[in-house]
């Protein structure tokens, strides 16, 4: 069974395939998240944790144009 959870739940673990969802519907939500420092994308350490858990395949699902608004 796949493990589903927040980034923090994968501390010290790896998986063969990791799928990360960074979905936001529109710029209004992203700008609000940036202002409130919400989500793992705003935290460099959590972003690194999420991006380094995969052994073979990493899939990032989201809108690249909205992700570009974030400095991380």
Secondary structure, 3 states (H helix, E strand, C coil): CCCCCCHHHHCCCCEEEEEEECCCCCHHHHHHHHHHCCCHHHCHHHHHHHHCCEEEEEEEECCHHHHCCCCC
